[in-house]
Amino acid sequence: MNPIAEQQQLLTRRQWLSPLRNCVGMAALATLDGVIPKQQAMAARQSGIPGLPHFTPKAKRVISLFMAGGPSHIDLFDYKPEMEKIHGIELPESIRQGQRLTTMTSGQAKFTCVSPMFKFEKFGERGTWINPEVLPHTSKIADDIAIIRSMNTEAINHDPAITYINTGRQQPGRPSFGSWISYGLGSENKNLPAYVVFVSVGAMPGQALYSRLWGSGFLPSRHQGVQFRSGGDPVLYLSNPPGVNTKARRKMLDGIAKLNQQNYDRTRDPEIQTRISQYELAFRMQTSIPDLMDISDEIESTLNMYGEEAKKQGTFAANCILARRLAERGVPFVQLFHRGWDQHGGLPANIRKNGKGTDQPAAALLKDLKQRGMLEDTVVIFGGEFGRTIYSQGKLTKDNYGRDHHGRCFSTWVAGGGFKPGIDYGKTDDFGYNIVENPVHVNDLNATIIHNLGIDHERFSVKYQGLDVRLTGVEGAQVVKGLLA
């Protein structure tokens, strides 16, 4: 049954009074023993919903490398020699076409075009432009990635844009991408969450990130992302408190599960099922998490491939290694948020710093998956919520400039899991301001990713407030067949 439809029972006077009788049984918790069969059945229900996948999938899992803040596509991927000719000129109104501007630049007297102050080169068999000063390692995997140069979104500010690309809607409250996958497909590993999130910080902290970006919205809360922390216990309250051993914890959980089951039998509240299963998952994670986080079994050459920060907990490099280890253990959705790409000023220096922290680990992750035979069924995504403008924001000097938000076009690369390698898809104009060929909306990309997971996005929906809600919205999202292998 649809979990949202299960809460249809009215609360009668007798039902309201009945929980009081359970108070008498609380003192008996210490005497309860053994694992109850019903509780085991609840845990087994985490294996997805009937009928999914709709067809044979090409991918089993997704690793999202999300560069929060809006990386400048103009300074990383979407270079064209014509940009040097427009450096210093006013952005023509025929190019801007009255499009929305943020309040940060809407009052500017001039919109001076600034070509990238980096030396671009062509890489891969197709000869694609990449900035090797910022992305020297990514340039070496050009033949393994598809660069989408025509990504677009209606959002022009960070929070609605990040919410949009992660949930399919600019307004908060909808389930995140990873939550949809957890709900629909479940997980092979019952000892780890189906959706794991890491957050690291780049050159500057940048915009705040909120846990609702990996929340489950109206789906059962067991499908929300679990954030692993960079210090102390990776998951809060995972360790037993002083004086409580594993046997005592097991005894307590068995007792709580029995009471929760009684409550569920009366109310049919699906969140009680979640509570039972999550208590059990937390108990299993007490042994699975330490094994996951201990990278001492990684050979030195692998650590070196990810870079000098690979052994430093909480860094993007360390999180990339953990993402691969989670993928090996059957976790279907891992998301790495890396803050600090919001460069309204000081872009040349700060984008170099961000590249130093993310370029090598991201490329290493791809190579690592490939050498282990996992890239063919793992989707890897690298990108942000939008791009940056061709015109400068703030004072322009020889080696310093900033760029404002730009959702009309930006670049993202994808690899593995059914995506065609070594291609460029989509094209922008000479100003990197408008799309002139093969636009890819953020919902189109999400539809294509879940297509590779074996899901028809138009048939993957949940009833909510009288509507059939889906990740990709109802605005006509399409699977981008030109990206498929």
Residue pairs with C-beta under 8 A, 6 or more apart in sequence:
2 462
2 463
3 219
3 220
3 270
4 218
4 270
4 462
4 463
4 464
5 463
6 268
6 269
6 270
7 268
7 269
7 270
8 268
9 267
9 268
11 267
15 266
15 267
18 266
19 263
22 259
22 262
22 263
25 259
28 255
29 252
29 255
29 256
30 251
30 255
32 251
32 254
32 255
32 258
33 251
33 254
34 254
35 254
36 254
36 257
36 258
36 261
38 261
39 254
39 257
39 258
39 261
39 276
39 280
42 273
42 276
42 277
42 280
43 190
43 276
43 277
43 280
43 281
45 273
45 277
46 186
46 187
46 190
46 194
46 222
46 277
47 186
47 187
48 183
48 184
48 185
48 186
49 183
49 184
52 184
52 185
52 454
52 455
52 460
53 185
53 453
53 454
53 455
54 454
54 455
54 456
54 459
54 460
55 454
55 456
56 454
57 377
57 418
57 452
57 453
57 454
57 455
58 376
58 377
58 417
58 418
58 452
58 454
58 485
59 377
59 378
59 379
59 416
59 417
59 418
59 449
59 452
59 453
60 332
60 377
60 378
60 417
60 453
61 327
61 330
61 331
61 332
61 333
61 334
61 377
61 378
61 379
61 417
62 177
62 178
62 181
62 332
62 333
62 334
62 378
62 379
62 380
62 381
62 417
62 449
62 453
63 323
63 324
63 327
63 334
63 335
63 336
63 365
63 378
63 379
63 380
63 381
64 177
64 178
64 333
64 334
64 335
64 336
64 381
65 320
65 336
65 338
65 358
65 362
65 365
65 380
65 381
65 382
65 383
66 166
66 335
66 336
66 337
66 338
66 381
66 383
66 384
67 338
67 341
67 354
67 358
67 382
67 383
67 384
68 158
68 162
68 206
68 207
68 209
68 337
68 338
68 339
68 340
68 341
68 342
68 384
68 385
69 158
69 206
69 207
69 339
69 340
69 341
69 342
69 343
69 384
69 385
70 158
70 161
70 341
70 342
70 384
70 385
70 386
70 387
70 388
70 405
70 406
70 410
71 341
71 351
71 354
71 383
71 384
71 387
71 388
71 410
71 411
72 343
72 347
72 351
72 387
72 388
72 403
73 149
73 387
73 388
73 409
73 410
73 411
73 432
74 83
74 116
74 387
74 388
74 390
74 403
74 432
75 116
75 118
75 131
75 134
75 347
75 348
75 351
75 388
75 403
76 130
76 131
76 134
76 135
76 351
76 411
77 129
77 130
77 131
77 147
77 149
77 411
77 413
78 129
78 149
78 387
78 409
78 410
78 411
78 428
78 432
79 116
79 120
79 129
79 131
80 129
80 430
80 432
82 430
83 113
83 115
83 116
83 390
83 430
83 431
83 432
84 115
86 113
86 115
86 390
86 430
86 431
87 113
87 114
87 115
88 112
88 113
88 114
89 112
89 113
90 110
90 111
90 112
90 113
91 111
91 112
91 113
91 390
91 391
91 431
91 433
95 429
95 431
95 433
95 434
96 111
96 433
97 434
99 408
100 156
101 156
101 404
102 156
102 157
102 404
102 405
104 344
104 393
104 404
104 405
105 111
105 389
105 391
105 393
105 404
108 393
111 389
111 391
112 391
112 392
112 396
113 390
113 391
113 392
113 431
114 390
114 391
114 392
114 396
114 401
114 403
116 131
117 348
117 399
117 401
118 131
118 133
118 134
118 348
119 131
119 132
119 133
120 129
120 130
120 131
120 132
121 129
121 130
121 132
121 139
122 128
122 129
122 130
123 130
123 132
123 139
123 140
123 142
124 142
124 143
124 422
125 143
125 422
126 142
126 143
126 422
126 423
126 424
128 142
128 147
128 424
130 138
130 139
130 142
132 139
133 352
133 355
134 351
134 352
134 354
134 355
134 359
135 355
135 359
136 359
137 359
137 360
137 362
137 363
137 364
138 145
138 359
138 362
138 363
138 413
140 363
141 363
141 366
141 367
141 415
142 422
143 421
143 422
144 366
144 370
144 375
144 415
144 421
144 422
145 366
145 382
145 413
145 414
145 415
145 421
145 422
146 413
146 414
146 415
146 419
146 420
146 421
146 422
146 423
146 424
146 425
146 483
147 411
147 412
147 413
147 423
147 424
147 425
148 411
148 412
148 413
148 414
148 425
148 426
148 440
148 445
148 483
149 409
149 411
149 424
149 425
149 426
149 427
149 428
150 409
150 425
150 426
150 427
150 428
150 435
150 437
150 438
150 439
150 440
151 383
151 387
151 409
151 410
151 411
151 412
151 426
151 440
151 441
151 442
151 445
152 407
152 408
152 409
152 410
152 435
152 439
152 440
152 441
152 442
153 161
153 164
153 165
153 385
153 386
153 407
153 441
153 442
154 164
154 170
154 407
155 161
155 163
155 164
155 170
155 385
155 386
155 407
156 386
156 405
156 406
156 407
157 405
158 207
158 342
158 385
158 405
159 207
159 210
160 170
160 171
161 170
161 385
161 386
161 405
161 407
162 207
162 209
162 213
162 385
163 169
163 170
163 171
163 172
163 212
163 213
164 170
164 385
164 442
165 385
165 442
165 446
166 176
166 177
166 213
166 214
167 174
167 175
167 176
167 177
167 213
167 217
167 471
168 174
168 177
168 443
168 446
168 470
168 471
168 472
168 473
169 473
172 212
173 212
173 217
173 218
174 217
174 218
174 469
175 183
175 215
175 216
175 217
175 218
175 219
175 223
175 471
176 195
176 212
176 213
176 214
176 215
176 216
176 217
176 224
176 225
177 333
177 335
177 446
177 449
177 471
178 194
178 195
178 197
178 214
178 225
178 333
178 335
179 195
179 214
179 215
179 216
179 217
179 219
179 223
179 224
179 225
180 219
180 223
180 450
180 460
180 471
181 194
181 195
181 332
181 333
181 450
181 453
182 193
182 194
182 195
182 216
182 222
182 223
182 332
182 333
183 216
183 219
183 220
183 223
183 462
184 455
184 460
185 332
185 453
185 455
186 194
186 332
187 193
187 194
187 330
187 331
187 332
188 330
188 332
189 288
189 329
189 330
189 331
190 281
190 284
191 281
191 284
191 285
191 287
191 288
192 285
192 288
192 289
192 292
192 326
192 329
192 330
192 331
193 225
193 226
193 281
193 285
193 331
194 223
194 331
194 332
194 333
195 214
195 223
195 224
195 225
195 226
195 331
195 332
195 333
195 334
195 335
196 225
196 226
196 227
196 228
196 326
196 331
196 333
196 334
196 335
197 214
197 225
197 226
197 227
197 228
197 334
197 335
197 336
197 337
198 227
198 228
198 230
198 319
198 322
198 323
198 334
198 335
198 336
198 337
199 209
199 227
199 230
199 336
199 337
199 338
199 339
200 230
200 314
200 315
200 316
200 319
200 336
200 337
200 338
200 339
200 357
201 338
201 339
201 340
202 316
202 338
202 339
202 340
202 341
202 353
202 354
202 357
202 358
203 340
203 350
203 351
203 353
203 354
203 357
204 340
204 342
204 350
205 339
205 340
206 339
206 340
206 341
206 342
207 339
207 342
209 337
209 339
211 225
211 227
213 337
214 224
214 225
214 227
214 335
215 224
215 225
216 222
216 223
216 224
218 462
218 464
218 469
219 462
220 270
220 271
220 273
220 274
221 271
221 274
221 278
222 273
222 274
222 277
222 278
222 281
225 333
225 335
226 235
228 234
228 235
228 322
229 235
229 236
230 313
230 314
231 313
231 314
233 239
234 289
234 293
235 282
235 285
235 289
238 282
238 285
238 286
238 289
239 286
240 246
240 248
240 249
240 286
246 286
249 283
249 286
250 283
253 279
253 280
253 283
256 279
257 276
257 279
257 280
260 272
260 275
260 276
261 272
261 276
263 269
263 272
264 272
264 273
264 276
288 329
292 322
292 325
292 326
292 329
293 322
295 303
295 311
295 318
295 321
295 322
295 325
298 321
302 321
302 368
303 310
303 311
303 321
304 310
305 364
305 367
305 368
306 317
306 318
306 320
306 321
306 360
306 361
306 364
306 365
306 368
307 317
307 360
307 361
307 364
308 317
309 315
309 316
309 317
309 318
309 357
309 361
310 317
310 318
310 320
310 321
310 361
311 318
312 318
315 357
316 336
316 338
316 357
316 358
316 361
317 357
317 360
317 361
317 364
319 336
319 361
320 336
320 361
320 362
320 364
320 365
321 361
323 334
323 336
323 365
324 365
324 368
324 369
324 372
324 374
326 334
327 334
327 369
327 374
327 378
328 372
328 374
338 354
338 357
338 358
340 350
340 354
341 351
341 354
341 384
343 350
343 351
343 388
343 402
343 403
344 393
344 394
344 402
344 403
344 404
345 393
345 394
345 395
345 400
345 401
345 402
346 400
346 402
347 388
347 400
347 401
347 402
347 403
348 399
348 400
348 401
349 400
362 382
365 380
366 375
366 380
366 415
366 416
369 375
369 378
369 380
369 416
370 416
375 415
375 416
375 417
376 416
376 417
377 416
377 417
378 416
378 417
379 414
379 415
379 416
379 417
379 418
379 419
379 449
379 452
379 453
380 414
380 415
380 416
380 417
381 412
381 413
381 414
381 445
381 449
382 412
382 413
382 414
383 410
383 411
383 412
383 413
384 410
384 412
386 405
386 406
386 407
386 410
387 406
387 407
387 409
387 410
387 411
387 432
388 403
388 404
388 405
388 406
388 410
389 403
389 404
389 405
389 406
389 433
390 403
390 431
390 432
390 433
391 403
391 404
392 401
392 402
392 403
393 401
393 402
393 403
393 404
394 401
394 402
406 433
408 433
408 434
408 435
409 428
409 432
409 433
409 434
409 435
412 445
414 445
414 449
414 483
415 421
417 452
417 453
418 451
418 452
418 484
418 485
419 452
419 483
419 484
419 485
420 482
420 483
420 484
420 485
421 485
423 483
425 438
425 440
425 480
425 482
425 483
426 435
426 437
426 438
426 439
426 440
427 435
427 436
427 437
427 438
428 434
428 435
428 436
429 435
429 436
438 480
438 482
440 480
440 483
441 477
443 471
443 472
443 473
443 475
443 477
444 472
444 477
444 478
444 479
444 480
445 480
446 457
446 471
446 472
446 477
447 457
447 472
447 477
447 478
447 479
447 480
448 479
448 480
448 483
448 484
450 457
450 460
450 471
450 472
451 457
451 479
451 484
452 484
457 470
457 471
457 472
457 477
457 479
458 470
458 472
460 470
460 471
461 468
461 469
461 470
462 468
462 469
462 470
463 469
